Amino acid sequence: MQFLSRWENQRLSATVRGIPMVDGVATADIGNQRWSPAHGDLALPVLTLDEAAFAANRDLFLKWCASSGVAVAPHAKTPMSPELARSLRAAGAWGTTVANVQQAAVLLASGERRLLLANEIGGLAAGRRLGTLLGAYPDVEFHAFADSPAAVAALAGAARIAGRSELSVLVELGAGRTGARDRAAVEATIAAVLAADRLVLGGVATYEGAAATSDTDETMRAIAVLLERTIETFALVRAAAPKRPLILSAGGSAYFDVVARTLAPAAQADGNASVILRSGALFFADHGIYARAFAEVDRRGGLLIEGLHHSAVESFRPTLTLWAEVLSRPEDGLAIAGFGMRDASFDQGLPVPLRVFRDGVEQQGLAAALAVTRLNDQHAFLSVASEAALAVGDIIAFGISHPCTCLDRWRVIFGLDADGVVARALPTQFG
């Protein structure tokens, strides 16, 4: 736990966004400061995590997984927070997913010992880097993706350098992103794994989100085709590895219900296979892309947990809030807030004003009169209804869209308790 103890002993200074202009505060002492973003105690802008909402989302999804006959290795690329990854695993997650060797290094250093590397790693040089990393962690259970003989060769080099007798390879099917596109590519990849020393077939993987389009019906057809190809590929892998426990892995945060309904019966029929989802962003939810995705889940029947139906929209709670101050009211109908593209995601929708505070007191109804219209580097432009009495110095709480591209802008996020007070600091480790 050397990595975590380094953060626990660190003193966070005002150079870390959100920390007030005070002498350094030990990470372990953050919760004793009783800072509240609504009262202006933190240096704004700042990103916070609703701890209760995160725990509720975690418990809900893990319960749904158990009821649906699947497991989850949450994708750590969303927060890149070893502490949050550890908390998900402690609550019952199967393991942790990473996107590249750098992320694997962070999670291994923090103590994780079961990883899916849900991506091709690259060529032989990348294989050498992965091999050096795995050599330092001989006890880790590690699964990597391959969609070609070239990808297999890189993993074989990694296994050799690491001195591992076995390295598990999941044959990846794909549409729109990485992944073998046809049976010939699948068969070539399987053959390469069987021919390689130190590699074993570990299962099959895909990512259904890459098949999505702007048309809902077309998306569902494309995902159905991809998952059917995944089951066909699983049969080929099973024929090549008749006795090994195998993994069927898919499932982001938008179509996890479709994946479970399709793949869980195949794994159950096999009798020696597990479906491992890789959902990560849904633990955070949002006020944009995933709010819309959950509405689609409800249109497909919602969440079935132990025979009872639950609304995804009503059950998953947004956890992230971006706090910023009104800097200027330069003209009627316009306000400038102190955050921008350096602070908030904007690829899947602009932030949404949720609440407005003045001297720590919420100004009821004022947020409804506001809308973010555009961002530049460090300024947000807000339209303001003519009757709205928004003032310089007011603090606005914003909901965000797409947690993955918001969290990666922050070195530290702050966990809030039920009273809206900072309970802890959560360092992130983006490469």
Protein Blocks (a to p, Z undefined) as FASTA:
>chain_A
ZZmmmmmmpccdfklghiacdddddfklmmmnopafklopaccddddddfklmmmmmmmm
mmmmmmnopacdddfklnopaklmmmmmmnopabdcdfbfklmmmmmmnopabdcddbde
bdfklmmmmmmmmmmmmmbccddddfbfklmmmmmmmmmmnopabdcddddddehiacdf
bfklmmmmmmmmmmpghiacfbdcddfklmpcfblklmmmmmmmmmmmmmmmmmmmmmmm
mmbccdddehifklmmmmmmmmmmmmmmnopaccddfbfklmnopaklmmmmmmmmmmnn
paaeehiacdfklmpccfbdcddddfbdfbghiacddbdfklbcckloccddfbdceehi
acehklmmgccfbdcfkbccddddfklccdehiacddddehjllmmmmpfbdcdddfkop
afbdcddddZZ
